[in-house]
Amino acid sequence: MSHYYIRQDLLSSSSRTIIKNQKGDALYLMVGRWGMRGDVLSLYQLNGDIVASIKQANFAFKLGSRFDLYHEFEKVGSLQRVLSINRDFYFVHQLGWVVMGDISNHDYAIYHLNRRVMKMEKASLTTGDFYALDIPEKEEAPLCICIAAVLDYWLLNRKKTEDQLKKHVPNLSFD
């Protein structure tokens, strides 16, 4: 079982993000940007080899964008939000992965049928606040890290959209 740590304030930013193991050793470097159709985040090993990337494929206002996942240079799936009433629910087409949990608090898991692919939660360490990713299969780690980046991006954009709507909608409370 492998554990990966990503500093909380860097995951969805447009700066370089280093993914570390539980010993604090750097394993991957994530670079790229978000926001426009065709934007890409790429995950590299420290030797410079690309291991995974995720590309913004289209934009749908209410449901969010669709993102295509690549392992090295081969498309392996598409991540899309599924409309649900009670909670966020995401599906990775082609891989058959389902993402469920409390996305807004970064406490969720990815499943393939009844097998857990990844578990993500917040962790406070002496060096700062991190997202802790527990990924049993090491070869699935690059794709899981890319999915975590997209979910963080969606969450950040949802909060920005809600804040913008609050500015334009009058407060109608009668307290």
N, C-alpha and C positions, 0 to 999 in steps of 0.2 A: 504494500500500500504506500502510495506516495503523497506527500503533503507539499503544497505550493503556497507561497505567500506573496501578495501584491499589496503595496502601500495604497491605502484607501483613497487618498486625494489625487492619485495619479492614473487610475484605471481608465476613466473616460475622458481624460484630458488629452490635448493634442501634443503633449510632451512624450518623450521616450519613457517607457515603463520597463522596469527590470523585474522579472519574476524569479523568486528565490526558493530554495528548498528549506527544510526545517533547520538545517545547520547554518543558514544564512548565506550559502553559496549561490551566486547568480547562475541561473540555468538558461533563461531566455530573455530576449529583448523584443519588446513590442513597439513598433513605430507605425505612423500613419496619421490619418485625420478622418473626422466624421463630418456629416452635415449635408453633403450634396450627393446626388445620385452618382454612383461610380467611385465614391471614396472608398479607400481600402485601409484596413489595419493588417499589418503583417507581423508574424511571430517568427523570430530567427533564433537559431542556436547561437551561442557565443562565437562559434567558428565562422559565422556568416551564412550558413545554410538556412534557407527558408524551410520551415516545418509546417506552417499553416497560415492561412489568411482568411479574412472575411470581408466581403465586398457588399456595399449597399446597392441593392438591385433596383428597388423602386420605392416610392413613397406613397403611403395611404394615410390621410390625415387622422382618422379616428383610430385605426388599428396599428399605426406605426409602419415603419418600413419593413421590407423583406430583405434579408441578408443571405448571400450565398457563401457557403463554407467551402474552403479548399484545403486539402491535405497536400502539401507541397504545391503542385500546380494543377491537381486534378480536383474538379468539383465533386464533392461528396454529399452535399445536402443544402437545404435552404431553411433558415430559421424564420418563423412567422408567428405572430401573436394570434391566438385563437380567442374569439370573443367569448367571455364568460362573465357571469353576473357577480359571483361571490369573490373571485380571486383571479389573479393573473395566471394565464395558462399559455404555454408556448409549445410549439411542435417543430421538430427538425425533420422535414420531409427527407426521404431517401434513407436516412439513418434509423428512423423509427424511434427517435428519442423524444421524450416528453419532459418539459421543465415545469415543476410545480413547487409551490411554497410561498413564502412571504418575500416577494421580490423587493418590495419597498424597504425592507430591513436587511436585505442581503442574506437571507436565511432560506435557502432553497436547495433543491436537489434535481438532478437529471436522471431519468430512468429509461431503460430499454426493457420493455415488458416488466418483469419483476426484479430485474437486476439494477442496482444503483450504479450509475456511471460516474457521478460526481456529487459531492455535498459541499455547499459553500456557506460560510458563516463569518461573522466579524470576529477578530481576535485582537486583543490589546497586548502588545509585547513591550519590553523595556525600550525598544528602539522606535516605537510608535504604534499607530493603529493600522491594521492590515485586514485584508480579506484572506481567509484561510480556505483553501480548496483541497478537499480530500478526494483523490482520484485513484481508485484501486488499480486500474490498468494504465501503466505508464504510457503506452502508445496512444491512448485516447486523450492524454493531457493537453496537447496543443489545441485540439478542437474545443475542448472544454474551456480553456483559457480564453479563446476567441468568443465563445458564447457568453462567458461572464462579462467580457468587455462590452458586448452589445447590450446586454441587460442593464448594465450600469449606465450606458449611454441613453437607453430608453427611459430609465428612471429619472435621470438628470433632465432630459427634455420634457418629461411629463411635469416635473416640478416647475420648470420655467414656464410652460404653457399655462399651468394653473395660476401661477403668480401674475402672468400677463392678463388672464381673464379676470382675476380679482380687481385689477386696476381699472378695468373698463365696465365692470358690473357694479351698480350701486349697492351699498350695504342696506338691506331691507329688514334688518333685525329690529324688533320692537322691545328691546330690553329696557 
